[in-house]
């Protein structure tokens, strides 16, 4: 999955200075929209992602640090 630039983005979240690239890989920028105390981002699935889902794969969410309340959904057509 690749994060996209969400319409109405208000913030860009970047990797912390201490991000362990050698252990976790590159941490790109995440464009988010803040509204009503919620940060929202949008992600685009690759053809490979879609195929794995069609074959029974799952979506995994990893949060570094404490787990906040999250919502994960499919939007658009």
N, CA, C, O and CB atoms as a CASP TS submission, in Angstrom:
PFRMAT TS
TARGET T0000
AUTHOR 0000-0000-0000
METHOD Language model
MODEL 1
PARENT N/A
ATOM      1  N   UNK     1       0.841  -1.175   0.000  1.00  0.00           N
ATOM      2  CA  UNK     1       0.000   0.000   0.000  1.00  0.00           C
ATOM      3  C   UNK     1       0.887   1.238   0.000  1.00  0.00           C
ATOM      4  O   UNK     1       1.968   1.255   0.587  1.00  0.00           O
ATOM      5  CB  UNK     1      -0.957  -0.002   1.214  1.00  0.00           C
ATOM      6  N   UNK     2       0.409   2.247  -0.658  1.00  0.00           N
ATOM      7  CA  UNK     2       1.139   3.499  -0.744  1.00  0.00           C
ATOM      8  C   UNK     2       0.256   4.635  -0.255  1.00  0.00           C
ATOM      9  O   UNK     2      -0.872   4.779  -0.726  1.00  0.00           O
ATOM     10  CB  UNK     2       1.618   3.761  -2.184  1.00  0.00           C
ATOM     11  N   UNK     3       0.747   5.451   0.687  1.00  0.00           N
ATOM     12  CA  UNK     3      -0.060   6.584   1.118  1.00  0.00           C
ATOM     13  C   UNK     3      -0.182   7.604  -0.010  1.00  0.00           C
ATOM     14  O   UNK     3       0.777   7.841  -0.746  1.00  0.00           O
ATOM     15  CB  UNK     3       0.550   7.237   2.373  1.00  0.00           C
ATOM     16  N   UNK     4      -1.347   8.199  -0.143  1.00  0.00           N
ATOM     17  CA  UNK     4      -1.568   9.226  -1.161  1.00  0.00           C
ATOM     18  C   UNK     4      -1.688  10.579  -0.473  1.00  0.00           C
ATOM     19  O   UNK     4      -1.739  10.653   0.755  1.00  0.00           O
ATOM     20  CB  UNK     4      -2.843   8.918  -2.009  1.00  0.00           C
ATOM     21  N   UNK     5      -1.732  11.631  -1.248  1.00  0.00           N
ATOM     22  CA  UNK     5      -1.959  12.964  -0.681  1.00  0.00           C
ATOM     23  C   UNK     5      -3.465  13.169  -0.632  1.00  0.00           C
ATOM     24  O   UNK     5      -4.107  13.356  -1.666  1.00  0.00           O
ATOM     25  CB  UNK     5      -1.244  14.103  -1.529  1.00  0.00           C
ATOM     26  N   UNK     6      -4.022  13.134   0.562  1.00  0.00           N
ATOM     27  CA  UNK     6      -5.461  13.221   0.755  1.00  0.00           C
ATOM     28  C   UNK     6      -5.953  14.637   0.429  1.00  0.00           C
ATOM     29  O   UNK     6      -5.273  15.622   0.714  1.00  0.00           O
ATOM     30  CB  UNK     6      -5.837  12.833   2.204  1.00  0.00           C
ATOM     31  N   UNK     7      -7.116  14.718  -0.159  1.00  0.00           N
ATOM     32  CA  UNK     7      -7.722  16.021  -0.458  1.00  0.00           C
ATOM     33  C   UNK     7      -7.894  16.816   0.839  1.00  0.00           C
ATOM     34  O   UNK     7      -8.399  16.292   1.832  1.00  0.00           O
ATOM     35  CB  UNK     7      -9.097  15.844  -1.180  1.00  0.00           C
ATOM     36  N   UNK     8      -7.480  18.061   0.824  1.00  0.00           N
ATOM     37  CA  UNK     8      -7.613  18.926   1.991  1.00  0.00           C
ATOM     38  C   UNK     8      -6.578  18.660   3.068  1.00  0.00           C
ATOM     39  O   UNK     8      -6.789  19.016   4.228  1.00  0.00           O
ATOM     40  CB  UNK     8      -8.971  18.773   2.573  1.00  0.00           C
ATOM     41  N   UNK     9      -5.448  18.032   2.701  1.00  0.00           N
ATOM     42  CA  UNK     9      -4.408  17.715   3.693  1.00  0.00           C
ATOM     43  C   UNK     9      -4.026  18.965   4.487  1.00  0.00           C
ATOM     44  O   UNK     9      -3.863  20.050   3.929  1.00  0.00           O
ATOM     45  CB  UNK     9      -3.154  17.118   2.998  1.00  0.00           C
ATOM     46  N   UNK    10      -3.889  18.786   5.791  1.00  0.00           N
ATOM     47  CA  UNK    10      -3.537  19.902   6.671  1.00  0.00           C
ATOM     48  C   UNK    10      -2.169  19.721   7.320  1.00  0.00           C
ATOM     49  O   UNK    10      -1.580  20.689   7.800  1.00  0.00           O
ATOM     50  CB  UNK    10      -4.593  20.066   7.746  1.00  0.00           C
ATOM     51  N   UNK    11      -1.659  18.491   7.340  1.00  0.00           N
ATOM     52  CA  UNK    11      -0.384  18.200   7.987  1.00  0.00           C
ATOM     53  C   UNK    11       0.375  17.141   7.191  1.00  0.00           C
ATOM     54  O   UNK    11      -0.215  16.353   6.452  1.00  0.00           O
ATOM     55  CB  UNK    11      -0.605  17.729   9.443  1.00  0.00           C
ATOM     56  N   UNK    12       1.688  17.143   7.358  1.00  0.00           N
ATOM     57  CA  UNK    12       2.530  16.083   6.811  1.00  0.00           C
ATOM     58  C   UNK    12       3.304  15.480   7.984  1.00  0.00           C
ATOM     59  O   UNK    12       4.089  16.165   8.639  1.00  0.00           O
ATOM     60  CB  UNK    12       3.505  16.628   5.683  1.00  0.00           C
ATOM     61  N   UNK    13       3.074  14.197   8.236  1.00  0.00           N
ATOM     62  CA  UNK    13       3.764  13.498   9.320  1.00  0.00           C
ATOM     63  C   UNK    13       5.011  12.850   8.745  1.00  0.00           C
ATOM     64  O   UNK    13       4.957  12.193   7.705  1.00  0.00           O
ATOM     65  CB  UNK    13       2.839  12.432   9.998  1.00  0.00           C
ATOM     66  N   UNK    14       6.128  13.037   9.421  1.00  0.00           N
ATOM     67  CA  UNK    14       7.410  12.506   8.948  1.00  0.00           C
ATOM     68  C   UNK    14       7.999  11.561   9.987  1.00  0.00           C
ATOM     69  O   UNK    14       7.603  11.579  11.153  1.00  0.00           O
ATOM     70  CB  UNK    14       8.402  13.653   8.640  1.00  0.00           C
ATOM     71  N   UNK    15       8.940  10.744   9.555  1.00  0.00           N
ATOM     72  CA  UNK    15       9.601   9.813  10.471  1.00  0.00           C
ATOM     73  C   UNK    15      10.332  10.581  11.558  1.00  0.00           C
ATOM     74  O   UNK    15      10.877  11.655  11.301  1.00  0.00           O
ATOM     75  CB  UNK    15      10.581   8.896   9.711  1.00  0.00           C
ATOM     76  N   UNK    16      10.349  10.040  12.775  1.00  0.00           N
ATOM     77  CA  UNK    16      11.139  10.672  13.826  1.00  0.00           C
ATOM     78  C   UNK    16      12.627  10.578  13.492  1.00  0.00           C
ATOM     79  O   UNK    16      13.043   9.693  12.744  1.00  0.00           O
ATOM     80  CB  UNK    16      10.848  10.017  15.196  1.00  0.00           C
ATOM     81  N   UNK    17      13.421  11.480  14.040  1.00  0.00           N
ATOM     82  CA  UNK    17      14.867  11.488  13.781  1.00  0.00           C
ATOM     83  C   UNK    17      15.515  10.160  14.134  1.00  0.00           C
ATOM     84  O   UNK    17      16.510   9.773  13.521  1.00  0.00           O
ATOM     85  CB  UNK    17      15.536  12.607  14.564  1.00  0.00           C
ATOM     86  N   UNK    18      14.965   9.464  15.111  1.00  0.00           N
ATOM     87  CA  UNK    18      15.556   8.201  15.574  1.00  0.00           C
ATOM     88  C   UNK    18      15.024   6.976  14.822  1.00  0.00           C
ATOM     89  O   UNK    18      15.251   5.847  15.258  1.00  0.00           O
ATOM     90  CB  UNK    18      15.294   8.030  17.057  1.00  0.00           C
ATOM     91  N   UNK    19      14.321   7.176  13.702  1.00  0.00           N
ATOM     92  CA  UNK    19      13.727   6.048  12.968  1.00  0.00           C
ATOM     93  C   UNK    19      14.822   5.069  12.531  1.00  0.00           C
ATOM     94  O   UNK    19      15.779   5.482  11.877  1.00  0.00           O
ATOM     95  CB  UNK    19      12.929   6.557  11.728  1.00  0.00           C
ATOM     96  N   UNK    20      14.702   3.763  12.883  1.00  0.00           N
ATOM     97  CA  UNK    20      15.728   2.773  12.543  1.00  0.00           C
ATOM     98  C   UNK    20      15.558   2.219  11.117  1.00  0.00           C
ATOM     99  O   UNK    20      15.007   1.134  10.929  1.00  0.00           O
ATOM    100  CB  UNK    20      15.691   1.624  13.550  1.00  0.00           C
ATOM    101  N   UNK    21      16.026   2.958  10.139  1.00  0.00           N
ATOM    102  CA  UNK    21      15.844   2.570   8.733  1.00  0.00           C
ATOM    103  C   UNK    21      16.385   1.164   8.476  1.00  0.00           C
ATOM    104  O   UNK    21      15.778   0.400   7.725  1.00  0.00           O
ATOM    105  CB  UNK    21      16.544   3.581   7.801  1.00  0.00           C
ATOM    106  N   UNK    22      17.512   0.812   9.087  1.00  0.00           N
ATOM    107  CA  UNK    22      18.109  -0.501   8.868  1.00  0.00           C
ATOM    108  C   UNK    22      17.231  -1.642   9.383  1.00  0.00           C
ATOM    109  O   UNK    22      17.329  -2.762   8.881  1.00  0.00           O
ATOM    110  CB  UNK    22      19.463  -0.563   9.533  1.00  0.00           C
ATOM    111  N   UNK    23      16.378  -1.380  10.371  1.00  0.00           N
ATOM    112  CA  UNK    23      15.492  -2.405  10.922  1.00  0.00           C
ATOM    113  C   UNK    23      14.082  -2.342  10.343  1.00  0.00           C
ATOM    114  O   UNK    23      13.462  -3.379  10.110  1.00  0.00           O
ATOM    115  CB  UNK    23      15.425  -2.268  12.423  1.00  0.00           C
ATOM    116  N   UNK    24      13.571  -1.135  10.109  1.00  0.00           N
ATOM    117  CA  UNK    24      12.173  -0.962   9.720  1.00  0.00           C
ATOM    118  C   UNK    24      11.976  -0.531   8.267  1.00  0.00           C
ATOM    119  O   UNK    24      10.848  -0.509   7.774  1.00  0.00           O
ATOM    120  CB  UNK    24      11.534   0.042  10.616  1.00  0.00           C
ATOM    121  N   UNK    25      13.052  -0.192   7.590  1.00  0.00           N
ATOM    122  CA  UNK    25      12.932   0.289   6.221  1.00  0.00           C
ATOM    123  C   UNK    25      12.601   1.777   6.195  1.00  0.00           C
ATOM    124  O   UNK    25      12.499   2.426   7.236  1.00  0.00           O
ATOM    125  CB  UNK    25      11.863  -0.505   5.467  1.00  0.00           C
ATOM    126  N   UNK    26      12.437   2.296   4.993  1.00  0.00           N
ATOM    127  CA  UNK    26      12.153   3.710   4.811  1.00  0.00           C
ATOM    128  C   UNK    26      10.783   4.061   5.399  1.00  0.00           C
ATOM    129  O   UNK    26       9.835   3.281   5.305  1.00  0.00           O
ATOM    130  CB  UNK    26      12.211   4.080   3.319  1.00  0.00           C
ATOM    131  N   UNK    27      10.699   5.219   5.991  1.00  0.00           N
ATOM    132  CA  UNK    27       9.427   5.721   6.518  1.00  0.00           C
ATOM    133  C   UNK    27       9.123   7.017   5.784  1.00  0.00           C
ATOM    134  O   UNK    27       9.654   8.071   6.134  1.00  0.00           O
ATOM    135  CB  UNK    27       9.481   5.942   8.087  1.00  0.00           C
ATOM    136  N   UNK    28       8.278   6.943   4.775  1.00  0.00           N
ATOM    137  CA  UNK    28       7.959   8.115   3.970  1.00  0.00           C
ATOM    138  C   UNK    28       7.010   9.062   4.686  1.00  0.00           C
ATOM    139  O   UNK    28       6.513   8.771   5.775  1.00  0.00           O
ATOM    140  CB  UNK    28       7.357   7.691   2.653  1.00  0.00           C
ATOM    141  N   UNK    29       6.776  10.178   4.061  1.00  0.00           N
ATOM    142  CA  UNK    29       5.858  11.178   4.603  1.00  0.00           C
ATOM    143  C   UNK    29       4.414  10.691   4.490  1.00  0.00           C
ATOM    144  O   UNK    29       4.055   9.985   3.547  1.00  0.00           O
ATOM    145  CB  UNK    29       6.029  12.527   3.869  1.00  0.00           C
ATOM    146  N   UNK    30       3.599  11.077   5.460  1.00  0.00           N
ATOM    147  CA  UNK    30       2.184  10.732   5.456  1.00  0.00           C
ATOM    148  C   UNK    30       1.379  12.020   5.515  1.00  0.00           C
ATOM    149  O   UNK    30       1.414  12.733   6.518  1.00  0.00           O
ATOM    150  CB  UNK    30       1.824   9.789   6.646  1.00  0.00           C
ATOM    151  N   UNK    31       0.660  12.318   4.450  1.00  0.00           N
ATOM    152  CA  UNK    31      -0.186  13.508   4.381  1.00  0.00           C
ATOM    153  C   UNK    31      -1.527  13.174   5.035  1.00  0.00           C
ATOM    154  O   UNK    31      -2.176  12.191   4.678  1.00  0.00           O
ATOM    155  CB  UNK    31      -0.382  13.988   2.893  1.00  0.00           C
ATOM    156  N   UNK    32      -1.929  13.998   5.989  1.00  0.00           N
ATOM    157  CA  UNK    32      -3.169  13.752   6.726  1.00  0.00           C
ATOM    158  C   UNK    32      -4.037  15.004   6.738  1.00  0.00           C
ATOM    159  O   UNK    32      -3.558  16.121   6.548  1.00  0.00           O
ATOM    160  CB  UNK    32      -2.866  13.299   8.168  1.00  0.00           C
ATOM    161  N   UNK    33      -5.308  14.783   6.964  1.00  0.00           N
ATOM    162  CA  UNK    33      -6.262  15.887   7.111  1.00  0.00           C
ATOM    163  C   UNK    33      -6.777  15.839   8.545  1.00  0.00           C
ATOM    164  O   UNK    33      -7.286  14.813   8.996  1.00  0.00           O
ATOM    165  CB  UNK    33      -7.451  15.787   6.060  1.00  0.00           C
ATOM    166  N   UNK    34      -6.641  16.956   9.256  1.00  0.00           N
ATOM    167  CA  UNK    34      -7.137  17.042  10.627  1.00  0.00           C
ATOM    168  C   UNK    34      -8.496  17.723  10.613  1.00  0.00           C
ATOM    169  O   UNK    34      -8.650  18.834  10.105  1.00  0.00           O
ATOM    170  CB  UNK    34      -6.140  17.812  11.542  1.00  0.00           C
ATOM    171  N   UNK    35      -9.484  17.029  11.186  1.00  0.00           N
ATOM    172  CA  UNK    35     -10.820  17.604  11.331  1.00  0.00           C
ATOM    173  C   UNK    35     -11.498  16.918  12.508  1.00  0.00           C
ATOM    174  O   UNK    35     -11.442  15.696  12.642  1.00  0.00           O
ATOM    175  CB  UNK    35     -11.665  17.442  10.015  1.00  0.00           C
ATOM    176  N   UNK    36     -12.129  17.702  13.346  1.00  0.00           N
ATOM    177  CA  UNK    36     -12.853  17.169  14.513  1.00  0.00           C
ATOM    178  C   UNK    36     -11.985  16.238  15.349  1.00  0.00           C
ATOM    179  O   UNK    36     -12.444  15.172  15.760  1.00  0.00           O
ATOM    180  CB  UNK    36     -14.106  16.426  14.061  1.00  0.00           C
ATOM    181  N   UNK    37     -10.736  16.626  15.606  1.00  0.00           N
ATOM    182  CA  UNK    37      -9.816  15.855  16.446  1.00  0.00           C
ATOM    183  C   UNK    37      -9.472  14.490  15.855  1.00  0.00           C
ATOM    184  O   UNK    37      -9.115  13.572  16.593  1.00  0.00           O
ATOM    185  CB  UNK    37     -10.412  15.670  17.821  1.00  0.00           C
ATOM    186  N   UNK    38      -9.575  14.344  14.522  1.00  0.00           N
ATOM    187  CA  UNK    38      -9.241  13.086  13.854  1.00  0.00           C
ATOM    188  C   UNK    38      -8.232  13.383  12.745  1.00  0.00           C
ATOM    189  O   UNK    38      -8.384  14.349  11.998  1.00  0.00           O
ATOM    190  CB  UNK    38     -10.526  12.388  13.277  1.00  0.00           C
ATOM    191  N   UNK    39      -7.215  12.551  12.648  1.00  0.00           N
ATOM    192  CA  UNK    39      -6.288  12.614  11.525  1.00  0.00           C
ATOM    193  C   UNK    39      -6.685  11.525  10.542  1.00  0.00           C
ATOM    194  O   UNK    39      -6.801  10.361  10.925  1.00  0.00           O
ATOM    195  CB  UNK    39      -4.798  12.448  11.993  1.00  0.00           C
ATOM    196  N   UNK    40      -6.895  11.884   9.280  1.00  0.00           N
ATOM    197  CA  UNK    40      -7.300  10.922   8.264  1.00  0.00           C
ATOM    198  C   UNK    40      -6.279  10.905   7.144  1.00  0.00           C
ATOM    199  O   UNK    40      -5.840  11.955   6.674  1.00  0.00           O
ATOM    200  CB  UNK    40      -8.699  11.254   7.716  1.00  0.00           C
ATOM    201  N   UNK    41      -5.902   9.706   6.718  1.00  0.00           N
ATOM    202  CA  UNK    41      -5.011   9.537   5.568  1.00  0.00           C
ATOM    203  C   UNK    41      -5.686   8.572   4.598  1.00  0.00           C
ATOM    204  O   UNK    41      -6.615   7.852   4.964  1.00  0.00           O
ATOM    205  CB  UNK    41      -3.589   9.006   6.007  1.00  0.00           C
ATOM    206  N   UNK    42      -5.210   8.570   3.367  1.00  0.00           N
ATOM    207  CA  UNK    42      -5.731   7.627   2.369  1.00  0.00           C
ATOM    208  C   UNK    42      -4.567   6.887   1.734  1.00  0.00           C
ATOM    209  O   UNK    42      -3.478   7.433   1.557  1.00  0.00           O
ATOM    210  CB  UNK    42      -6.574   8.361   1.281  1.00  0.00           C
ATOM    211  N   UNK    43      -4.824   5.636   1.398  1.00  0.00           N
ATOM    212  CA  UNK    43      -3.797   4.743   0.870  1.00  0.00           C
ATOM    213  C   UNK    43      -4.289   4.102  -0.418  1.00  0.00           C
ATOM    214  O   UNK    43      -5.477   3.821  -0.575  1.00  0.00           O
ATOM    215  CB  UNK    43      -3.421   3.660   1.906  1.00  0.00           C
ATOM    216  N   UNK    44      -3.372   3.881  -1.322  1.00  0.00           N
ATOM    217  CA  UNK    44      -3.691   3.248  -2.599  1.00  0.00           C
ATOM    218  C   UNK    44      -3.101   1.840  -2.612  1.00  0.00           C
ATOM    219  O   UNK    44      -1.927   1.646  -2.297  1.00  0.00           O
ATOM    220  CB  UNK    44      -3.148   4.090  -3.798  1.00  0.00           C
ATOM    221  N   UNK    45      -3.921   0.867  -2.977  1.00  0.00           N
ATOM    222  CA  UNK    45      -3.461  -0.513  -3.040  1.00  0.00           C
ATOM    223  C   UNK    45      -2.873  -0.808  -4.410  1.00  0.00           C
ATOM    224  O   UNK    45      -3.414  -0.382  -5.430  1.00  0.00           O
ATOM    225  CB  UNK    45      -4.609  -1.483  -2.731  1.00  0.00           C
ATOM    226  N   UNK    46      -1.780  -1.527  -4.431  1.00  0.00           N
ATOM    227  CA  UNK    46      -1.149  -1.932  -5.695  1.00  0.00           C
ATOM    228  C   UNK    46      -1.929  -3.108  -6.272  1.00  0.00           C
ATOM    229  O   UNK    46      -2.721  -3.726  -5.560  1.00  0.00           O
ATOM    230  CB  UNK    46       0.361  -2.312  -5.484  1.00  0.00           C
ATOM    231  N   UNK    47      -1.720  -3.427  -7.543  1.00  0.00           N
ATOM    232  CA  UNK    47      -2.366  -4.622  -8.097  1.00  0.00           C
ATOM    233  C   UNK    47      -2.020  -5.879  -7.301  1.00  0.00           C
ATOM    234  O   UNK    47      -2.861  -6.765  -7.144  1.00  0.00           O
ATOM    235  CB  UNK    47      -1.960  -4.809  -9.555  1.00  0.00           C
ATOM    236  N   UNK    48      -0.783  -5.962  -6.798  1.00  0.00           N
ATOM    237  CA  UNK    48      -0.394  -7.113  -5.982  1.00  0.00           C
ATOM    238  C   UNK    48      -1.153  -7.164  -4.669  1.00  0.00           C
ATOM    239  O   UNK    48      -1.551  -8.238  -4.218  1.00  0.00           O
ATOM    240  CB  UNK    48       1.094  -7.081  -5.707  1.00  0.00           C
ATOM    241  N   UNK    49      -1.358  -6.000  -4.052  1.00  0.00           N
ATOM    242  CA  UNK    49      -2.146  -5.933  -2.817  1.00  0.00           C
ATOM    243  C   UNK    49      -3.558  -6.439  -3.075  1.00  0.00           C
ATOM    244  O   UNK    49      -4.089  -7.252  -2.318  1.00  0.00           O
ATOM    245  CB  UNK    49      -2.185  -4.487  -2.264  1.00  0.00           C
ATOM    246  N   UNK    50      -4.157  -5.948  -4.155  1.00  0.00           N
ATOM    247  CA  UNK    50      -5.531  -6.344  -4.471  1.00  0.00           C
ATOM    248  C   UNK    50      -5.630  -7.845  -4.726  1.00  0.00           C
ATOM    249  O   UNK    50      -6.583  -8.488  -4.287  1.00  0.00           O
ATOM    250  CB  UNK    50      -6.040  -5.572  -5.690  1.00  0.00           C
ATOM    251  N   UNK    51      -4.657  -8.401  -5.428  1.00  0.00           N
ATOM    252  CA  UNK    51      -4.670  -9.832  -5.711  1.00  0.00           C
ATOM    253  C   UNK    51      -4.551 -10.642  -4.421  1.00  0.00           C
ATOM    254  O   UNK    51      -5.276 -11.621  -4.241  1.00  0.00           O
ATOM    255  CB  UNK    51      -3.532 -10.197  -6.674  1.00  0.00           C
ATOM    256  N   UNK    52      -3.652 -10.250  -3.527  1.00  0.00           N
ATOM    257  CA  UNK    52      -3.512 -10.969  -2.257  1.00  0.00           C
ATOM    258  C   UNK    52      -4.807 -10.912  -1.454  1.00  0.00           C
ATOM    259  O   UNK    52      -5.184 -11.899  -0.822  1.00  0.00           O
ATOM    260  CB  UNK    52      -2.353 -10.383  -1.433  1.00  0.00           C
ATOM    261  N   UNK    53      -5.498  -9.760  -1.470  1.00  0.00           N
ATOM    262  CA  UNK    53      -6.779  -9.665  -0.767  1.00  0.00           C
ATOM    263  C   UNK    53      -7.825 -10.583  -1.397  1.00  0.00           C
ATOM    264  O   UNK    53      -8.582 -11.252  -0.694  1.00  0.00           O
ATOM    265  CB  UNK    53      -7.283  -8.215  -0.770  1.00  0.00           C
ATOM    266  N   UNK    54      -7.858 -10.606  -2.718  1.00  0.00           N
ATOM    267  CA  UNK    54      -8.820 -11.470  -3.406  1.00  0.00           C
ATOM    268  C   UNK    54      -8.559 -12.941  -3.121  1.00  0.00           C
ATOM    269  O   UNK    54      -9.478 -13.760  -3.152  1.00  0.00           O
ATOM    270  CB  UNK    54      -8.775 -11.221  -4.907  1.00  0.00           C
ATOM    271  N   UNK    55      -7.298 -13.274  -2.842  1.00  0.00           N
ATOM    272  CA  UNK    55      -6.937 -14.660  -2.555  1.00  0.00           C
ATOM    273  C   UNK    55      -7.006 -14.984  -1.062  1.00  0.00           C
ATOM    274  O   UNK    55      -6.523 -16.028  -0.624  1.00  0.00           O
ATOM    275  CB  UNK    55      -5.543 -14.946  -3.075  1.00  0.00           C
ATOM    276  N   UNK    56      -7.608 -14.083  -0.285  1.00  0.00           N
ATOM    277  CA  UNK    56      -7.812 -14.354   1.134  1.00  0.00           C
ATOM    278  C   UNK    56      -6.846 -13.649   2.063  1.00  0.00           C
ATOM    279  O   UNK    56      -6.849 -13.908   3.267  1.00  0.00           O
ATOM    280  CB  UNK    56      -7.721 -15.797   1.370  1.00  0.00           C
ATOM    281  N   UNK    57      -6.024 -12.769   1.532  1.00  0.00           N
ATOM    282  CA  UNK    57      -5.100 -12.015   2.379  1.00  0.00           C
ATOM    283  C   UNK    57      -5.850 -11.080   3.311  1.00  0.00           C
ATOM    284  O   UNK    57      -7.064 -10.910   3.202  1.00  0.00           O
ATOM    285  CB  UNK    57      -4.118 -11.220   1.524  1.00  0.00           C
ATOM    286  N   UNK    58      -5.106 -10.480   4.226  1.00  0.00           N
ATOM    287  CA  UNK    58      -5.693  -9.578   5.214  1.00  0.00           C
ATOM    288  C   UNK    58      -4.929  -8.258   5.211  1.00  0.00           C
ATOM    289  O   UNK    58      -3.808  -8.186   4.707  1.00  0.00           O
ATOM    290  CB  UNK    58      -5.676 -10.219   6.630  1.00  0.00           C
ATOM    291  N   UNK    59      -5.529  -7.225   5.767  1.00  0.00           N
ATOM    292  CA  UNK    59      -4.876  -5.934   5.931  1.00  0.00           C
ATOM    293  C   UNK    59      -4.338  -5.893   7.358  1.00  0.00           C
ATOM    294  O   UNK    59      -5.060  -6.194   8.308  1.00  0.00           O
ATOM    295  CB  UNK    59      -5.865  -4.731   5.641  1.00  0.00           C
ATOM    296  N   UNK    60      -3.071  -5.522   7.502  1.00  0.00           N
ATOM    297  CA  UNK    60      -2.449  -5.436   8.825  1.00  0.00           C
ATOM    298  C   UNK    60      -2.136  -3.975   9.126  1.00  0.00           C
ATOM    299  O   UNK    60      -1.609  -3.263   8.272  1.00  0.00           O
ATOM    300  CB  UNK    60      -1.154  -6.309   8.901  1.00  0.00           C
ATOM    301  N   UNK    61      -2.456  -3.529  10.330  1.00  0.00           N
ATOM    302  CA  UNK    61      -2.145  -2.179  10.786  1.00  0.00           C
ATOM    303  C   UNK    61      -1.112  -2.288  11.899  1.00  0.00           C
ATOM    304  O   UNK    61      -1.341  -2.973  12.896  1.00  0.00           O
ATOM    305  CB  UNK    61      -3.432  -1.426  11.275  1.00  0.00           C
ATOM    306  N   UNK    62       0.024  -1.615  11.732  1.00  0.00           N
ATOM    307  CA  UNK    62       1.057  -1.571  12.761  1.00  0.00           C
ATOM    308  C   UNK    62       1.211  -0.129  13.199  1.00  0.00           C
ATOM    309  O   UNK    62       1.408   0.756  12.366  1.00  0.00           O
ATOM    310  CB  UNK    62       2.414  -2.154  12.244  1.00  0.00           C
ATOM    311  N   UNK    63       1.124   0.117  14.490  1.00  0.00           N
ATOM    312  CA  UNK    63       1.294   1.458  15.042  1.00  0.00           C
ATOM    313  C   UNK    63       2.507   1.424  15.950  1.00  0.00           C
ATOM    314  O   UNK    63       2.582   0.590  16.853  1.00  0.00           O
ATOM    315  CB  UNK    63       0.013   1.937  15.816  1.00  0.00           C
ATOM    316  N   UNK    64       3.456   2.316  15.726  1.00  0.00           N
ATOM    317  CA  UNK    64       4.641   2.392  16.576  1.00  0.00           C
ATOM    318  C   UNK    64       4.320   3.269  17.770  1.00  0.00           C
ATOM    319  O   UNK    64       3.892   4.412  17.612  1.00  0.00           O
ATOM    320  CB  UNK    64       5.870   2.944  15.792  1.00  0.00           C
ATOM    321  N   UNK    65       4.523   2.742  18.947  1.00  0.00           N
ATOM    322  CA  UNK    65       4.124   3.434  20.165  1.00  0.00           C
ATOM    323  C   UNK    65       2.802   2.867  20.642  1.00  0.00           C
ATOM    324  O   UNK    65       2.418   1.765  20.248  1.00  0.00           O
ATOM    325  CB  UNK    65       4.017   4.962  19.934  1.00  0.00           C
ATOM    326  N   UNK    66       2.113   3.600  21.476  1.00  0.00           N
ATOM    327  CA  UNK    66       0.845   3.126  22.032  1.00  0.00           C
ATOM    328  C   UNK    66      -0.260   3.112  20.970  1.00  0.00           C
ATOM    329  O   UNK    66      -0.335   4.015  20.137  1.00  0.00           O
ATOM    330  CB  UNK    66       0.425   4.008  23.216  1.00  0.00           C
ATOM    331  N   UNK    67      -1.106   2.097  21.002  1.00  0.00           N
ATOM    332  CA  UNK    67      -2.195   1.945  20.030  1.00  0.00           C
ATOM    333  C   UNK    67      -3.292   2.979  20.272  1.00  0.00           C
ATOM    334  O   UNK    67      -3.962   2.945  21.305  1.00  0.00           O
ATOM    335  CB  UNK    67      -2.785   0.524  20.101  1.00  0.00           C
ATOM    336  N   UNK    68      -3.476   3.889  19.332  1.00  0.00           N
ATOM    337  CA  UNK    68      -4.588   4.836  19.451  1.00  0.00           C
ATOM    338  C   UNK    68      -5.872   4.176  18.934  1.00  0.00           C
ATOM    339  O   UNK    68      -5.835   3.082  18.372  1.00  0.00           O
ATOM    340  CB  UNK    68      -4.285   6.153  18.662  1.00  0.00           C
ATOM    341  N   UNK    69      -6.978   4.839  19.128  1.00  0.00           N
ATOM    342  CA  UNK    69      -8.216   4.368  18.513  1.00  0.00           C
ATOM    343  C   UNK    69      -8.078   4.584  17.009  1.00  0.00           C
ATOM    344  O   UNK    69      -7.714   5.677  16.575  1.00  0.00           O
ATOM    345  CB  UNK    69      -9.483   5.119  19.095  1.00  0.00           C
ATOM    346  N   UNK    70      -8.363   3.564  16.213  1.00  0.00           N
ATOM    347  CA  UNK    70      -8.217   3.669  14.759  1.00  0.00           C
ATOM    348  C   UNK    70      -9.460   3.159  14.055  1.00  0.00           C
ATOM    349  O   UNK    70     -10.256   2.418  14.632  1.00  0.00           O
ATOM    350  CB  UNK    70      -6.986   2.891  14.281  1.00  0.00           C
ATOM    351  N   UNK    71      -9.619   3.562  12.804  1.00  0.00           N
ATOM    352  CA  UNK    71     -10.680   3.081  11.932  1.00  0.00           C
ATOM    353  C   UNK    71     -10.013   2.781  10.602  1.00  0.00           C
ATOM    354  O   UNK    71      -9.315   3.635  10.054  1.00  0.00           O
ATOM    355  CB  UNK    71     -11.865   4.132  11.784  1.00  0.00           C
ATOM    356  N   UNK    72     -10.217   1.580  10.073  1.00  0.00           N
ATOM    357  CA  UNK    72      -9.632   1.176   8.812  1.00  0.00           C
ATOM    358  C   UNK    72     -10.778   0.753   7.900  1.00  0.00           C
ATOM    359  O   UNK    72     -11.562  -0.125   8.260  1.00  0.00           O
ATOM    360  CB  UNK    72      -8.584   0.023   9.003  1.00  0.00           C
ATOM    361  N   UNK    73     -10.884   1.368   6.725  1.00  0.00           N
ATOM    362  CA  UNK    73     -12.008   1.077   5.844  1.00  0.00           C
ATOM    363  C   UNK    73     -11.608   1.273   4.385  1.00  0.00           C
ATOM    364  O   UNK    73     -10.569   1.864   4.094  1.00  0.00           O
ATOM    365  CB  UNK    73     -13.209   1.967   6.193  1.00  0.00           C
ATOM    366  N   UNK    74     -12.419   0.786   3.493  1.00  0.00           N
ATOM    367  CA  UNK    74     -12.248   1.012   2.053  1.00  0.00           C
ATOM    368  C   UNK    74     -13.202   2.124   1.649  1.00  0.00           C
ATOM    369  O   UNK    74     -14.386   2.077   1.983  1.00  0.00           O
ATOM    370  CB  UNK    74     -12.513  -0.301   1.217  1.00  0.00           C
ATOM    371  N   UNK    75     -12.695   3.132   0.926  1.00  0.00           N
ATOM    372  CA  UNK    75     -13.521   4.255   0.470  1.00  0.00           C
ATOM    373  C   UNK    75     -13.391   4.407  -1.039  1.00  0.00           C
ATOM    374  O   UNK    75     -12.469   3.859  -1.643  1.00  0.00           O
ATOM    375  CB  UNK    75     -13.113   5.572   1.185  1.00  0.00           C
ATOM    376  N   UNK    76     -14.289   5.130  -1.635  1.00  0.00           N
ATOM    377  CA  UNK    76     -14.248   5.381  -3.076  1.00  0.00           C
ATOM    378  C   UNK    76     -14.805   4.211  -3.868  1.00  0.00           C
ATOM    379  O   UNK    76     -15.310   3.235  -3.313  1.00  0.00           O
ATOM    380  CB  UNK    76     -12.824   5.669  -3.519  1.00  0.00           C
ATOM    381  N   UNK    77     -14.696   4.344  -5.188  1.00  0.00           N
ATOM    382  CA  UNK    77     -15.248   3.280  -6.042  1.00  0.00           C
ATOM    383  C   UNK    77     -14.170   2.386  -6.554  1.00  0.00           C
ATOM    384  O   UNK    77     -14.451   1.437  -7.287  1.00  0.00           O
ATOM    385  CB  UNK    77     -16.017   3.862  -7.206  1.00  0.00           C
TER
END
